[in-house]
């Protein structure tokens, strides 16, 4: 399996990170439902949402890492600190930017989806993984496992929270996450399918690797 170099991301990697996440998410059932892929302008709404979420997490100083294969960024993960329970409905500037770019209906649907996930979270503080993706050209090469392993190590090293929460509406990814030790906290109904909210405890013995 391929093995890339782990790097920490900042504003200089914004365009590359947006491209990786757009390619990773645009065919995912959760995004197709939330941003109505049957209506014109779907790709623009996906791009806008990814851009505004990345901007928000960088503004709030959250961890963001990626994997380089050679000089190409092929995978990206944004990690939410457990001390930061993102209260999207009350983040006015983010909501305004979203409504102006992704539209009112998509913004409202995303906020409702976000709140439904929050209701399933464990009572303990947890890290969350709102954005993680591997560019489709580089999938099935082990980059996803490498990235998730690094995320787990960073969460353990922070000595905050009890674990990591993520979600997926893709059954293929569900099996992958379960193989990585995640268990289901419940489901969020999205149209004719369900989005699974998953949790894995942070292993206190996880070692921390170097992030360049």
C-alpha positions in Angstrom: 0.0 0.0 0.0 1.1 3.5 -0.7 2.5 5.7 2.1 2.7 9.5 1.8 4.2 12.3 3.8 2.0 13.9 6.5 1.9 17.7 6.4 0.1 20.3 8.5 -2.1 22.6 6.4 -2.6 26.3 6.6 -4.1 29.0 4.4 -1.4 28.5 1.7 -2.9 25.0 1.0 -6.4 26.3 0.8 -7.0 25.8 -2.9 -5.4 22.3 -3.0 -7.4 21.2 0.1 -10.7 22.5 -1.5 -10.0 20.6 -4.7 -9.3 17.3 -2.8 -12.4 17.6 -0.7 -14.6 18.7 -3.6 -13.6 15.6 -5.7 -14.0 13.4 -2.6 -17.5 14.7 -1.6 -19.4 15.6 -4.7 -20.6 12.1 -5.4 -21.3 11.2 -1.8 -25.0 10.6 -1.0 -24.9 12.9 2.1 -23.8 15.9 0.1 -26.1 15.0 -2.9 -29.0 15.1 -0.5 -28.0 18.2 1.5 -27.3 20.3 -1.5 -29.9 18.9 -3.9 -27.9 17.4 -6.8 -31.0 17.2 -8.9 -31.2 21.0 -9.0 -29.0 23.2 -11.2 -25.9 24.7 -9.4 -25.2 21.6 -7.3 -21.4 21.7 -7.9 -21.2 25.4 -7.1 -23.1 24.7 -3.8 -20.7 21.9 -2.9 -17.7 24.1 -3.6 -19.1 27.0 -1.6 -19.8 24.8 1.4 -16.4 23.2 1.4 -14.8 26.6 1.1 -16.7 28.2 3.9 -16.2 25.2 6.3 -12.5 25.2 5.6 -12.3 29.0 6.1 -14.2 28.7 9.4 -12.0 25.9 10.8 -8.8 27.7 9.9 -10.1 31.0 11.4 -10.8 29.1 14.6 -7.3 27.6 14.7 -8.4 24.0 14.3 -5.9 21.2 13.3 -5.8 20.4 9.6 -3.5 17.8 8.1 -2.9 16.3 4.7 -0.9 13.6 2.9 1.5 14.3 0.1 2.3 11.7 -2.6 5.4 13.2 -4.1 4.4 16.9 -4.4 0.7 16.3 -4.8 -1.8 16.7 -2.0 -3.9 13.6 -2.1 -5.8 13.5 1.2 -7.1 16.0 3.7 -8.5 16.0 7.3 -9.9 18.8 9.4 -10.1 18.0 13.1 -12.5 19.8 15.5 -11.2 20.3 19.0 -13.5 19.0 21.8 -13.4 22.4 23.5 -15.0 23.8 20.4 -18.6 22.6 20.0 -19.3 24.4 16.7 -22.5 26.3 17.2 -23.2 26.9 13.5 -26.6 28.5 13.9 -25.1 31.3 16.0 -22.1 31.9 13.8 -23.6 34.8 11.9 -20.7 35.6 9.5 -20.5 31.9 8.5 -24.2 31.7 7.9 -24.2 34.9 5.9 -21.4 33.7 3.6 -23.1 30.3 3.2 -26.5 31.8 2.3 -24.8 34.2 -0.3 -22.9 31.3 -1.9 -24.6 28.0 -1.3 -28.1 29.5 -0.9 -30.6 29.7 1.9 -32.2 26.2 1.5 -28.8 24.4 1.5 -27.6 26.4 4.4 -30.7 25.6 6.5 -30.6 21.9 5.5 -26.9 21.7 6.5 -27.5 23.3 9.9 -30.4 20.9 10.6 -28.2 18.0 9.6 -25.4 19.3 11.9 -27.8 19.7 14.8 -29.2 16.1 14.3 -25.7 14.8 14.6 -25.0 16.8 17.7 -28.0 15.1 19.4 -26.3 11.7 19.0 -22.9 12.7 20.4 -21.8 11.0 23.7 -21.9 13.2 26.8 -18.1 13.2 27.1 -16.2 15.7 25.1 -15.0 14.3 21.8 -13.0 15.4 18.8 -14.9 15.5 15.6 -13.9 15.1 12.0 -16.2 17.3 9.9 -14.1 17.1 6.7 -11.9 14.2 5.6 -11.3 13.0 2.1 -9.0 11.2 -0.3 -8.9 12.3 -3.9 -10.7 9.6 -6.0 -7.6 9.1 -8.2 -5.7 8.0 -5.1 -8.3 6.0 -3.2 -7.8 2.3 -2.4 -4.1 2.8 -1.9 -4.0 3.0 1.9 -4.0 6.8 2.2 -7.3 6.8 4.0 -6.0 4.5 6.7 -2.8 6.4 7.0 -4.7 9.7 7.4 -7.1 8.3 10.0 -4.3 6.8 12.0 -2.6 10.2 12.1 -5.8 11.9 13.2 -6.1 9.4 16.0 -2.6 10.1 17.1 -3.1 13.8 17.2 -6.3 13.4 19.2 -4.6 11.2 21.7 -1.7 13.6 22.0 -4.0 16.5 22.8 -5.1 14.8 26.0 -8.5 16.2 25.5 -11.8 14.4 25.0 -12.6 10.7 25.1 -12.5 9.9 21.4 -13.3 10.8 17.8 -16.7 11.3 16.1 -17.4 11.2 12.3 -20.3 10.4 10.0 -20.9 8.8 6.6 -23.8 8.0 4.4 -21.7 5.7 2.2 -22.0 2.0 3.1 -18.6 1.3 1.6 -17.0 3.8 4.0 -19.1 2.5 6.9 -17.4 -0.9 6.6 -14.0 0.8 6.4 -14.6 2.8 9.6 -16.0 -0.2 11.4 -12.8 -2.1 10.5 -10.9 0.8 12.1 -12.7 0.3 15.4 -15.6 2.8 15.1 -19.0 1.9 16.4 -22.4 3.4 15.6 -23.9 6.1 17.8 -27.1 6.1 15.7 -28.4 7.3 12.3 -29.7 10.5 10.8 -32.4 10.1 8.2 -31.6 11.9 5.0 -34.3 11.3 2.4 -34.3 7.7 1.4 -31.1 6.7 3.2 -29.4 7.1 6.6 -26.2 8.8 7.6 -24.3 6.9 10.2 -22.7 8.7 13.2 -19.7 6.8 14.4 -17.4 7.0 17.4 -14.1 5.5 18.4 -12.4 5.9 21.8 -9.0 7.6 21.8 -6.3 5.1 22.8 -4.2 6.8 25.4 -1.2 4.8 24.3 -1.2 6.1 20.8 2.2 7.4 19.8 2.5 10.7 18.0 4.3 10.8 14.7 6.1 13.9 13.3 4.0 16.3 11.3 6.1 18.4 9.0 
